[in-house]
Amino acid sequence: MPVSLKETQSLSKLSQSLYDFLPANPHPYADQSISFSGCAVKSGIGNLWTGGSKKTAISNLLHNTLGQARSSFCKLMLCIVQTSLIYRGNKGTPLTREEIERVNQKIAELGFKIPELWNGEFLHSLPSSKPNLPLKSEIGSNEILQLKEEFIGLTSFDAQARGYAFQDFLNKMFNIFGLNAKKSFRIIGEEIDGSFELGSDIYLMEAKWQSRQSPESELLVFSGKVGGKAMWSRGLFISYAGFTTQGLEAFARGKSTNLIGMDAQDIFFILEGRMSLVDALKAKARQAAETNAFFTSVFSLSD
């Protein structure tokens, strides 16, 4: 499958983000798999490693994989990260959360999303390159820490109980941030997971904790619910696993959005105190108003 110009540009950015993850080739007396060339072999695409200068070789590997073995692209990315966790850890320069977040963004631009790399617990376990970042929140650090522990604790629930617990957690989180949240309510023919106030705007809320990413069909259903209420109603769709790239593109095509979106990485970003919930929602709403983009990661909006 030919690689488009847009994909080529994204691959160039991704290769730059990955440059410090691993050596190009294994050291003579080291594990032969601890390298970019080793990851190519382990991913079954060793023939796509061209060698040469490290920068060029990484770029060629990514480009060749996307063009000739697209189905192996996510396997290669996961291998690079897993191997780098060991390599960088042994060097005393462990991978940081910010490095993985940058890689995730570049991979998403290519239409892929690797659940293991977006997992909230995994991201939270990584050291931050900004450990002394001032708390950007209207609430205290103890409350932030308690919310973070509760959010991580939700993973221990079974699937059905977790869905309801997730709604309760969000209601608590939004109220702590002063957004006057209300729990789920049912009206004739439909159920709304909750609502909250952001300034003078009323938002209806949809919350899904599921292993798969939310597709366009789910966005359309919730958009219809919001559109059927008062004309000043807006919606926030929270999907723990995020949203499919195809769904986001299709949802934004040919119509204006009355929704904004949030995923688990957004929530962890907020619970790290790196942006307040109110500021995150305002930034997302402004981005949607300016670009019609339903979902933009708060990681991008904080730059």
Backbone as numpy.savetxt, mean C-alpha at the origin, in Angstrom:
# Nx Ny Nz CAx CAy CAz Cx Cy Cz
5.43 -10.07 -24.39 4.59 -8.88 -24.39 5.47 -7.63 -24.39
5.29 -6.72 -25.35 6.13 -5.52 -25.41 6.00 -4.67 -24.15
7.09 -4.05 -23.76 7.10 -3.16 -22.60 6.81 -1.74 -23.09
5.79 -1.11 -22.51 5.39 0.22 -22.96 6.38 1.28 -22.49
6.27 2.48 -23.06 7.14 3.58 -22.64 6.91 3.94 -21.18
5.64 3.92 -20.76 5.32 4.23 -19.37 5.94 3.20 -18.44
5.86 1.91 -18.83 6.45 0.86 -18.01 7.96 0.98 -17.97
8.56 1.36 -19.10 10.02 1.54 -19.15 10.45 2.62 -18.16
9.69 3.69 -18.11 10.01 4.78 -17.18 9.89 4.31 -15.73
8.84 3.56 -15.43 8.66 3.05 -14.07 9.74 2.04 -13.71
10.14 1.21 -14.67 11.20 0.23 -14.43 12.53 0.92 -14.11
12.79 2.03 -14.77 14.02 2.78 -14.51 14.04 3.29 -13.06
12.91 3.79 -12.60 12.81 4.28 -11.22 12.94 3.12 -10.23
12.33 1.98 -10.58 12.40 0.82 -9.69 13.83 0.30 -9.58
14.55 0.26 -10.69 15.93 -0.23 -10.65 16.80 0.65 -9.77
16.54 1.97 -9.77 17.28 2.88 -8.91 16.96 2.62 -7.44
15.68 2.33 -7.15 15.28 2.07 -5.76 15.87 0.77 -5.24
16.12 -0.19 -6.14 16.63 -1.50 -5.74 18.15 -1.57 -5.68
18.82 -0.57 -6.20 20.28 -0.63 -6.42 21.05 -1.09 -5.18
20.70 -0.57 -4.00 21.46 -0.88 -2.79 20.97 -2.12 -2.06
20.01 -2.83 -2.63 19.46 -3.99 -1.95 20.46 -5.16 -1.92
21.18 -5.38 -3.02 22.04 -6.56 -3.15 23.24 -6.23 -4.03
24.31 -7.04 -3.98 25.38 -6.91 -4.97 24.88 -7.45 -6.31
25.50 -7.01 -7.38 25.09 -7.48 -8.71 25.35 -8.97 -8.85
26.55 -9.40 -8.49 26.94 -10.80 -8.57 27.45 -11.27 -7.21
27.37 -12.56 -6.92 27.82 -13.05 -5.61 29.33 -12.88 -5.44
29.73 -12.63 -4.21 31.16 -12.58 -3.91 31.73 -14.00 -4.03
33.00 -14.12 -4.39 33.60 -15.44 -4.68 33.37 -16.50 -3.62
33.45 -16.13 -2.35 33.35 -17.13 -1.30 32.05 -17.02 -0.50
31.08 -16.29 -1.07 29.80 -16.10 -0.38 28.74 -16.99 -1.02
27.59 -17.05 -0.37 26.43 -17.77 -0.92 26.14 -17.23 -2.31
26.12 -18.11 -3.30 25.97 -17.69 -4.69 24.60 -17.10 -5.00
23.63 -17.30 -4.09 22.29 -16.77 -4.33 22.11 -15.36 -3.80
23.09 -14.87 -3.01 22.95 -13.55 -2.38 23.39 -12.48 -3.37
22.59 -12.24 -4.38 22.91 -11.27 -5.41 21.71 -11.13 -6.34
21.74 -10.08 -7.17 20.67 -9.94 -8.17 20.71 -11.09 -9.16
21.91 -11.48 -9.59 22.01 -12.59 -10.54 21.50 -13.88 -9.90
21.79 -14.06 -8.59 21.31 -15.25 -7.88 19.80 -15.28 -7.78
19.19 -14.12 -7.56 17.72 -14.06 -7.49 17.10 -14.37 -8.84
17.77 -13.94 -9.90 17.27 -14.26 -11.24 17.26 -15.78 -11.45
18.33 -16.44 -11.02 18.42 -17.89 -11.15 17.34 -18.57 -10.30
17.20 -18.14 -9.04 16.19 -18.74 -8.15 14.78 -18.53 -8.66
14.56 -17.46 -9.43 13.24 -17.18 -9.98 13.01 -17.86 -11.32
13.99 -18.64 -11.76 13.85 -19.38 -13.00 14.08 -18.56 -14.26
14.74 -17.40 -14.12 14.98 -16.53 -15.28 16.44 -16.11 -15.32
17.33 -17.01 -14.95 18.75 -16.69 -14.94 19.27 -16.26 -16.30
18.62 -16.73 -17.36 19.04 -16.36 -18.71 18.78 -14.90 -19.03
17.98 -14.21 -18.20 17.65 -12.81 -18.45 18.63 -11.85 -17.78
19.58 -12.41 -17.02 20.62 -11.57 -16.40 21.74 -11.36 -17.42
21.95 -10.10 -17.80 22.91 -9.81 -18.87 24.31 -9.52 -18.39
24.46 -9.20 -17.11 25.77 -8.82 -16.60 26.12 -7.41 -17.04
27.41 -7.06 -16.91 27.83 -5.70 -17.22 27.79 -4.85 -15.97
27.73 -3.54 -16.14 27.68 -2.63 -14.99 26.43 -2.93 -14.17
26.54 -2.75 -12.87 25.44 -3.11 -11.98 24.15 -2.38 -12.34
24.24 -1.06 -12.54 23.05 -0.27 -12.84 22.37 -0.77 -14.12
23.17 -0.99 -15.15 22.61 -1.45 -16.43 22.06 -2.86 -16.31
22.77 -3.73 -15.58 22.35 -5.12 -15.45 21.02 -5.24 -14.72
20.84 -4.44 -13.65 19.56 -4.48 -12.91 18.43 -3.99 -13.81
18.68 -2.88 -14.49 17.67 -2.33 -15.39 17.29 -3.33 -16.48
18.29 -3.98 -17.06 18.02 -4.97 -18.11 17.24 -6.17 -17.56
17.58 -6.60 -16.35 16.89 -7.73 -15.75 15.41 -7.43 -15.58
15.11 -6.26 -15.04 13.71 -5.89 -14.83 12.97 -5.76 -16.16
13.60 -5.10 -17.11 12.99 -4.88 -18.42 12.77 -6.22 -19.14
13.78 -7.09 -19.12 13.67 -8.38 -19.79 12.61 -9.27 -19.13
12.53 -9.20 -17.80 11.54 -10.00 -17.09 10.13 -9.56 -17.45
9.91 -8.25 -17.44 8.57 -7.76 -17.76 8.21 -8.05 -19.21
9.18 -7.99 -20.09 8.90 -8.21 -21.50 8.83 -9.66 -21.92
9.64 -10.52 -21.26 9.74 -11.91 -21.71 9.20 -12.94 -20.71
9.09 -12.56 -19.44 8.62 -13.51 -18.42 7.80 -12.76 -17.38
6.77 -12.07 -17.85 5.98 -11.20 -16.97 5.42 -11.95 -15.76
5.06 -13.20 -15.96 4.48 -13.97 -14.85 5.50 -14.22 -13.73
6.78 -14.02 -14.01 7.83 -14.23 -13.00 8.24 -12.93 -12.31
7.65 -11.81 -12.70 8.10 -10.51 -12.19 7.92 -10.42 -10.67
6.72 -10.77 -10.16 6.48 -10.65 -8.72 7.35 -11.63 -7.93
7.58 -12.82 -8.49 8.46 -13.80 -7.84 9.87 -13.25 -7.72
10.34 -12.57 -8.77 11.67 -11.97 -8.73 11.74 -10.87 -7.68
10.75 -9.99 -7.64 10.74 -8.90 -6.68 10.75 -9.42 -5.25
9.93 -10.44 -5.00 9.86 -11.00 -3.65 11.18 -11.65 -3.26
11.82 -12.32 -4.21 13.12 -12.94 -3.95 14.17 -11.88 -3.62
14.17 -10.77 -4.36 15.13 -9.69 -4.12 14.97 -9.13 -2.71
13.74 -8.91 -2.30 13.50 -8.34 -0.97 13.87 -9.35 0.11
13.42 -10.60 -0.03 13.73 -11.62 0.98 15.24 -11.81 1.14
15.94 -11.85 0.02 17.40 -12.04 0.06 18.08 -10.82 0.66
17.56 -9.63 0.33 18.15 -8.40 0.86 17.96 -8.27 2.36
16.84 -8.78 2.87 16.62 -8.74 4.32 17.77 -9.43 5.04
18.24 -10.55 4.48 19.37 -11.29 5.07 20.69 -10.56 4.83
20.92 -10.18 3.57 22.17 -9.54 3.19 22.39 -8.23 3.93
21.39 -7.36 3.90 21.54 -6.05 4.55 21.57 -6.19 6.07
20.83 -7.16 6.59 20.86 -7.39 8.03 22.25 -7.81 8.50
22.89 -8.69 7.73 24.25 -9.14 8.07 25.27 -8.01 7.95
25.01 -7.05 7.09 25.92 -5.91 6.92 25.74 -4.86 8.01
24.65 -4.97 8.75 24.38 -3.98 9.78 23.66 -2.76 9.24
23.13 -2.86 8.01 22.36 -1.77 7.41 21.02 -2.32 6.94
20.15 -2.72 7.88 18.91 -3.40 7.51 18.01 -2.55 6.61
17.21 -3.23 5.80 16.24 -2.54 4.96 15.30 -1.72 5.85
14.93 -0.55 5.39 14.02 0.29 6.15 12.61 0.24 5.55
11.68 0.64 6.35 10.28 0.69 5.89 10.14 1.62 4.69
10.86 2.74 4.72 10.75 3.70 3.63 11.25 3.12 2.31
12.32 2.29 2.37 12.83 1.67 1.15 11.80 0.72 0.55
11.15 -0.08 1.39 10.13 -1.00 0.89 8.92 -0.24 0.38
8.55 0.83 1.05 7.40 1.63 0.59 7.67 2.23 -0.79
8.91 2.69 -1.00 9.24 3.24 -2.32 9.17 2.16 -3.39
9.69 0.98 -3.07 9.64 -0.13 -4.03 8.18 -0.52 -4.31
7.37 -0.57 -3.26 5.95 -0.91 -3.44 5.26 0.07 -4.39
5.57 1.34 -4.23 4.95 2.34 -5.09 5.35 2.15 -6.55
6.63 1.85 -6.78 7.11 1.66 -8.16 6.51 0.39 -8.77
6.39 -0.66 -7.97 5.78 -1.90 -8.45 4.31 -1.66 -8.79
3.64 -0.87 -7.96 2.23 -0.56 -8.21 2.05 0.20 -9.51
3.00 1.07 -9.83 2.92 1.82 -11.09 2.96 0.89 -12.29
3.52 -0.30 -12.11 3.62 -1.27 -13.19 2.40 -2.19 -13.25
1.45 -1.97 -12.34 0.23 -2.76 -12.35 0.28 -4.00 -11.47
1.29 -4.11 -10.60 1.42 -5.27 -9.72 1.29 -4.81 -8.26
0.88 -5.74 -7.41 0.91 -5.49 -5.98 1.20 -6.82 -5.30
2.28 -6.88 -4.53 2.71 -8.11 -3.87 2.25 -8.05 -2.42
1.23 -8.83 -2.06 0.63 -8.73 -0.71 1.64 -8.83 0.42
2.64 -9.71 0.29 3.62 -9.88 1.36 4.38 -8.59 1.63
4.62 -7.79 0.59 5.39 -6.57 0.77 4.53 -5.41 1.28
3.21 -5.55 1.20 2.30 -4.52 1.70 1.74 -4.90 3.06
2.07 -6.09 3.54 1.54 -6.54 4.81 1.90 -5.56 5.93
0.90 -5.12 6.67 1.12 -4.11 7.69 2.08 -4.55 8.78
1.96 -5.81 9.21 2.86 -6.30 10.26 4.31 -6.32 9.77
4.50 -6.73 8.51 5.86 -6.76 7.95 6.44 -5.34 7.91
5.68 -4.38 7.38 6.17 -3.01 7.29 6.46 -2.43 8.67
5.59 -2.74 9.62 5.78 -2.22 10.97 7.02 -2.80 11.63
7.42 -4.02 11.23 8.58 -4.68 11.84 9.91 -4.10 11.36
9.88 -3.34 10.26 11.12 -2.80 9.70 11.52 -1.52 10.43
12.81 -1.28 10.55 13.25 0.00 11.14 12.91 1.15 10.21
12.70 2.31 10.79 12.41 3.49 9.99 13.66 4.33 9.85
13.82 4.91 8.67 14.98 5.79 8.46 14.76 7.14 9.12
13.56 7.35 9.67 13.24 8.61 10.34 12.72 8.32 11.75
13.55 7.67 12.59 13.08 7.26 13.91 12.71 8.41 14.82
13.27 9.58 14.58 12.98 10.72 15.45 12.01 11.71 14.82
11.22 11.21 13.84 10.25 12.07 13.19 9.24 12.57 14.20
8.98 13.88 14.28 8.01 14.40 15.23 6.63 13.80 14.98
5.89 13.59 16.06 4.55 13.05 15.95 3.64 14.07 15.30
3.09 13.72 14.15 2.19 14.62 13.43 0.75 14.20 13.70
0.29 14.44 14.90 -1.03 13.98 15.29 -1.62 14.91 16.34
-2.97 14.95 16.35 -3.63 15.76 17.35 -3.81 15.00 18.65
-3.43 13.74 18.70 -3.63 12.93 19.89 -2.29 12.49 20.44
-2.30 11.99 21.67 -1.06 11.65 22.34 -0.41 10.38 21.86
0.89 10.24 22.15 1.64 9.07 21.69 1.13 7.79 22.33
0.62 7.84 23.58 0.10 6.65 24.23 -1.15 6.14 23.52
-2.00 7.06 23.09 -3.20 6.65 22.36 -2.84 6.07 21.00
-1.86 6.68 20.34 -1.40 6.16 19.06 -0.87 4.73 19.24
-0.05 4.51 20.28 0.53 3.20 20.53 -0.55 2.17 20.82
-1.55 2.54 21.60 -2.65 1.62 21.92 -3.43 1.24 20.66
-3.70 2.24 19.82 -4.41 1.96 18.57 -3.60 1.02 17.68
-2.30 1.25 17.62 -1.43 0.42 16.79 -1.46 -1.03 17.27
-1.39 -1.23 18.58 -1.42 -2.58 19.14 -2.75 -3.25 18.86
-3.85 -2.49 18.96 -5.17 -3.05 18.68 -5.29 -3.43 17.21
-4.74 -2.60 16.34 -4.83 -2.87 14.90 -4.07 -4.15 14.56
-2.85 -4.29 15.09 -2.07 -5.51 14.85 -2.79 -6.72 15.44
-3.43 -6.52 16.59 -4.14 -7.62 17.25 -5.31 -8.17 16.47
-5.84 -7.40 15.53 -6.98 -7.85 14.72 -6.63 -9.07 13.88
-5.34 -9.26 13.58 -4.94 -10.39 12.74 -5.18 -11.73 13.43
-5.39 -11.74 14.74 -5.59 -12.99 15.47 -7.04 -13.46 15.42
-7.96 -12.59 14.94 -9.37 -12.96 14.85 -9.61 -13.86 13.64
-10.66 -14.70 13.71 -11.03 -15.44 12.51 -11.69 -14.47 11.53
-11.86 -14.90 10.29 -12.26 -13.99 9.21 -13.56 -13.24 9.51
-14.60 -13.95 9.95 -15.88 -13.29 10.18 -15.82 -12.31 11.35
-15.23 -12.75 12.47 -15.14 -11.87 13.64 -14.25 -10.67 13.35
-13.21 -10.87 12.53 -12.28 -9.79 12.22 -12.97 -8.64 11.48
-13.91 -8.98 10.59 -14.61 -7.94 9.85 -15.35 -6.99 10.77
-16.08 -7.55 11.75 -16.81 -6.71 12.70 -15.85 -5.97 13.63
-14.78 -6.67 14.04 -13.79 -6.03 14.92 -13.10 -4.87 14.20
-12.89 -5.03 12.90 -12.27 -3.97 12.10 -13.16 -2.73 12.09
-14.46 -2.93 11.93 -15.40 -1.80 11.96 -15.36 -1.10 13.32
-15.34 -1.90 14.40 -15.29 -1.31 15.74 -14.00 -0.53 15.95
-12.88 -1.10 15.47 -11.59 -0.42 15.60 -11.62 0.92 14.87
-12.12 0.94 13.64 -12.17 2.17 12.85 -13.06 3.21 13.53
-14.18 2.77 14.09 -15.07 3.70 14.79 -14.33 4.34 15.96
-13.57 3.52 16.71 -12.80 4.04 17.85 -11.71 4.99 17.37
-10.97 4.58 16.33 -9.88 5.40 15.82 -10.38 6.75 15.33
-11.46 6.76 14.57 -11.99 8.01 14.03 -12.52 8.91 15.14
-13.10 8.33 16.19 -13.59 9.15 17.29 -12.44 9.73 18.11
-11.37 8.95 18.28 -10.20 9.47 19.00 -9.62 10.69 18.28
-9.68 10.66 16.94 -9.20 11.79 16.15 -10.25 12.90 16.02
-11.36 12.77 16.75 -12.36 13.84 16.80 -13.26 13.95 15.58
-13.52 12.83 14.89 -14.30 12.88 13.66 -15.76 12.45 13.85
-16.19 12.35 15.10 -17.61 12.08 15.42 -18.14 10.91 14.60
-17.46 9.77 14.72 -17.84 8.59 13.95 -19.05 7.89 14.57
-19.85 7.28 13.70 -20.98 6.47 14.12 -20.83 5.08 13.54
-21.29 4.07 14.30 -21.15 2.69 13.87 -22.11 2.37 12.72
-22.00 1.13 12.23 -22.81 0.71 11.08 -24.29 0.87 11.36
-25.01 1.12 10.31 -26.46 1.24 10.42 -27.10 0.67 9.16
-28.33 0.24 9.30 -29.05 -0.37 8.19 -30.27 0.47 7.83
-30.41 0.71 6.54 -31.62 1.33 6.03 -32.23 0.36 5.02
-33.36 0.67 4.52 -34.07 -0.28 3.65 -33.19 -0.74 2.49
-32.93 -2.02 2.45 -32.23 -2.60 1.31 -30.72 -2.55 1.35
-30.11 -1.90 2.34 -28.66 -1.83 2.34 -28.12 -1.54 3.74
-26.82 -1.82 3.91 -26.15 -1.55 5.19 -24.93 -0.68 4.93
-24.74 0.30 5.80 -23.58 1.19 5.75 -22.70 0.88 6.94
-21.38 0.74 6.72 -20.49 0.32 7.80 -20.24 1.41 8.83
-20.56 2.64 8.52 -20.37 3.72 9.48 -20.36 5.06 8.78
-20.19 6.12 9.56 -20.10 7.47 9.00 -19.27 8.33 9.93
-18.79 9.47 9.42 -18.01 10.39 10.24 -18.08 11.78 9.64
-17.65 12.76 10.41 -17.65 14.15 9.96 -16.20 14.62 9.74
-15.95 15.23 8.61 -14.64 15.84 8.33 -14.92 17.30 7.97
-14.68 18.18 8.92 -15.06 19.58 8.71 -16.56 19.67 8.58
-17.03 20.25 7.51 -18.47 20.38 7.27 -19.01 19.26 6.40
-18.17 18.29 6.04 -18.58 17.21 5.15 -18.92 15.95 5.94
-19.96 15.24 5.47 -20.34 13.96 6.05 -19.87 12.86 5.10
-19.15 11.89 5.65 -18.65 10.76 4.87 -19.32 9.48 5.34
-19.79 8.67 4.39 -20.21 7.31 4.68 -18.99 6.41 4.54
-18.96 5.31 5.27 -17.76 4.48 5.31 -18.08 3.03 4.91
-17.20 2.46 4.12 -17.22 1.04 3.80 -15.88 0.46 4.24
-15.90 -0.64 4.99 -14.67 -1.22 5.50 -14.61 -2.70 5.16
-13.53 -3.13 4.51 -13.36 -4.54 4.14 -11.98 -5.02 4.55
-11.96 -6.10 5.32 -10.71 -6.77 5.63 -10.78 -8.15 4.97
-10.13 -8.27 3.85 -10.13 -9.52 3.12 -8.75 -9.70 2.48
-8.42 -10.92 2.13 -7.08 -11.19 1.60 -6.89 -10.64 0.20
-7.96 -10.59 -0.59 -7.85 -10.09 -1.96 -8.05 -8.58 -2.00
-7.53 -7.96 -3.05 -7.73 -6.54 -3.24 -9.14 -6.26 -3.74
-9.68 -5.12 -3.39 -11.04 -4.77 -3.78 -11.09 -4.37 -5.26
-11.99 -4.97 -6.03 -12.08 -4.66 -7.47 -13.04 -3.51 -7.74
-13.15 -3.14 -9.00 -14.02 -2.05 -9.41 -15.47 -2.30 -9.00
-15.94 -3.55 -9.09 -17.34 -3.85 -8.79 -17.72 -3.41 -7.38
-16.82 -3.61 -6.41 -17.11 -3.21 -5.03 -17.13 -1.69 -4.91
-16.25 -1.01 -5.64 -16.25 0.45 -5.61 -17.53 1.00 -6.21
-18.00 0.39 -7.28 -19.22 0.86 -7.93 -20.44 0.69 -7.02
-20.50 -0.43 -6.31 -21.62 -0.66 -5.39 -21.65 0.40 -4.30
-20.50 0.65 -3.69 -20.46 1.64 -2.60 -20.70 3.05 -3.14
-20.13 3.36 -4.32 -20.37 4.66 -4.93 -21.85 4.88 -5.16
-22.55 3.81 -5.56 -24.00 3.91 -5.75 -24.74 4.18 -4.45
-24.28 3.55 -3.36 -24.89 3.81 -2.06 -24.73 5.28 -1.67
-23.51 5.79 -1.85 -23.24 7.19 -1.51 -24.05 8.13 -2.41
-24.06 7.83 -3.72 -24.79 8.67 -4.67 -26.28 8.69 -4.43
-26.80 7.67 -3.75 -28.23 7.61 -3.49 -28.65 8.37 -2.25
-27.69 8.98 -1.55 -28.02 9.76 -0.35 -28.06 11.24 -0.71
-27.97 12.09 0.28 -27.99 13.53 0.04 -26.85 13.93 -0.88
-27.03 14.96 -1.68 -26.05 15.33 -2.69 -24.72 15.76 -2.08
-24.70 16.09 -0.79 -23.45 16.52 -0.16 -22.73 15.34 0.52
-23.28 14.13 0.40 -22.62 12.97 1.00 -21.39 12.58 0.19
-20.38 12.09 0.91 -19.17 11.55 0.30 -18.89 10.19 0.92
-17.93 9.47 0.36 -17.65 8.14 0.88 -16.17 7.87 1.07
-15.85 7.04 2.08 -14.50 6.56 2.31 -14.55 5.04 2.27
-13.83 4.45 1.32 -13.76 3.00 1.18 -12.42 2.55 1.73
-12.45 1.77 2.82 -11.23 1.27 3.44 -11.10 -0.21 3.13
-10.06 -0.58 2.40 -9.80 -1.98 2.06 -8.44 -2.35 2.61
-8.39 -3.30 3.55 -7.14 -3.68 4.18 -6.09 -4.07 3.13
-6.50 -4.84 2.14 -5.55 -5.34 1.13 -5.34 -4.36 -0.02
-6.06 -3.26 -0.03 -5.91 -2.28 -1.10 -6.84 -2.55 -2.26
-6.51 -2.03 -3.42 -7.39 -2.06 -4.57 -6.64 -2.54 -5.81
-7.34 -3.25 -6.69 -6.70 -3.72 -7.91 -6.38 -2.52 -8.81
-5.27 -2.60 -9.50 -4.88 -1.53 -10.41 -5.92 -1.36 -11.51
-6.42 -2.48 -12.03 -7.43 -2.41 -13.08 -8.70 -1.74 -12.56
-9.06 -2.06 -11.30 -10.26 -1.46 -10.71 -10.13 0.04 -10.54
-8.96 0.49 -10.09 -8.74 1.92 -9.91 -8.81 2.66 -11.24
-8.19 2.08 -12.27 -8.20 2.72 -13.58 -9.61 2.77 -14.16
-10.33 1.66 -14.06 -11.68 1.60 -14.63 -12.64 2.50 -13.86
-12.48 2.56 -12.53 -13.39 3.36 -11.72 -13.25 4.85 -12.02
-12.04 5.27 -12.37 -11.79 6.69 -12.62 -12.12 7.10 -14.05
-12.41 6.13 -14.90 -12.60 6.42 -16.32 -14.01 6.92 -16.62
-14.09 8.14 -17.13 -15.34 8.64 -17.67 -16.37 9.13 -16.66
-16.01 9.21 -15.40 -16.98 9.69 -14.40 -16.23 10.30 -13.23
-16.87 11.21 -12.54 -16.25 11.84 -11.37 -16.45 10.93 -10.16
-15.50 11.00 -9.23 -15.58 10.14 -8.06 -16.23 10.86 -6.88
-17.03 10.14 -6.13 -17.58 10.67 -4.87 -16.97 9.92 -3.69
-15.86 9.20 -3.95 -15.20 8.41 -2.93 -13.72 8.75 -2.82
-13.16 8.45 -1.66 -11.71 8.38 -1.49 -11.41 7.02 -0.87
-10.18 6.54 -1.02 -9.83 5.22 -0.55 -8.69 5.20 0.44
-8.64 4.13 1.23 -7.58 3.97 2.24 -7.28 2.49 2.36
-5.99 2.14 2.59 -5.62 0.74 2.79 -4.84 0.58 4.09
-4.38 -0.66 4.34 -3.69 -0.95 5.60 -2.41 -0.14 5.75
-1.68 0.06 4.64 -0.44 0.82 4.72 -0.73 2.26 5.14
-1.83 2.82 4.67 -2.23 4.16 5.09 -2.44 4.20 6.60
-3.15 3.19 7.10 -3.47 3.16 8.54 -2.20 3.05 9.37
-1.28 2.16 8.97 -0.03 2.04 9.70 0.77 3.34 9.64
0.77 4.00 8.49 1.47 5.27 8.33 0.94 6.28 9.36
-0.38 6.33 9.50 -1.02 7.24 10.46 -0.70 6.82 11.89
-0.74 5.51 12.16 -0.49 5.03 13.51 0.99 5.06 13.89
1.85 5.34 12.91 3.25 5.63 13.22 3.42 7.09 13.61
2.35 7.86 13.55 2.40 9.27 13.90 3.00 10.14 12.83
3.10 9.61 11.59 3.77 10.35 10.52 2.82 11.30 9.78
1.55 11.14 9.98 0.54 12.06 9.47 -0.73 11.82 10.27
-1.44 12.85 10.63 -2.66 12.65 11.38 -3.75 12.12 10.46
-4.73 11.46 11.04 -5.84 10.93 10.26 -6.57 12.06 9.53
-6.77 13.17 10.22 -7.48 14.30 9.62 -6.70 14.84 8.42
-5.40 15.03 8.58 -4.58 15.53 7.47 -4.55 14.55 6.30
-4.52 13.25 6.62 -4.50 12.23 5.57 -5.79 12.27 4.76
-6.92 12.36 5.44 -8.21 12.40 4.74 -8.34 13.67 3.91
-7.89 14.79 4.46 -7.95 16.05 3.70 -7.07 15.99 2.47
-5.86 15.42 2.61 -4.95 15.31 1.47 -5.52 14.40 0.40
-6.15 13.30 0.81 -6.77 12.39 -0.14 -7.95 13.07 -0.85
-8.76 13.80 -0.10 -9.91 14.49 -0.69 -9.45 15.54 -1.69
-8.40 16.25 -1.34 -7.90 17.28 -2.26 -7.33 16.64 -3.52
-6.59 15.55 -3.36 -6.03 14.85 -4.51 -7.14 14.36 -5.43
-8.21 13.83 -4.84 -9.34 13.35 -5.64 -10.01 14.50 -6.38
-10.15 15.65 -5.70 -10.77 16.81 -6.33 -9.94 17.34 -7.49
-8.61 17.29 -7.34 -7.73 17.84 -8.36 -7.46 16.88 -9.52
-7.50 15.56 -9.24 -7.09 14.60 -10.27 -8.15 13.54 -10.59
-9.20 13.48 -9.79 -10.24 12.44 -9.90 -9.69 11.06 -9.51
-8.55 11.03 -8.83 -7.96 9.77 -8.38 -8.63 9.34 -7.09
-9.33 8.22 -7.13 -10.04 7.71 -5.95 -9.08 7.38 -4.82
-7.94 6.74 -5.16 -6.99 6.33 -4.14 -5.58 6.79 -4.45
-4.97 7.47 -3.49 -3.55 7.82 -3.54 -2.97 7.51 -2.17
-1.88 6.75 -2.11 -1.28 6.38 -0.84 -0.83 7.62 -0.07
-1.03 7.62 1.25 -0.58 8.76 2.05 0.94 8.87 2.01
1.64 7.77 1.72 3.09 7.83 1.58 3.46 8.81 0.47
2.72 8.79 -0.63 2.96 9.72 -1.74 2.53 11.13 -1.38
1.44 11.24 -0.63 0.89 12.55 -0.29 1.71 13.27 0.77
2.57 12.53 1.48 3.36 13.14 2.56 4.66 13.73 2.07
5.03 13.45 0.80 6.32 13.94 0.29 6.34 15.46 0.18
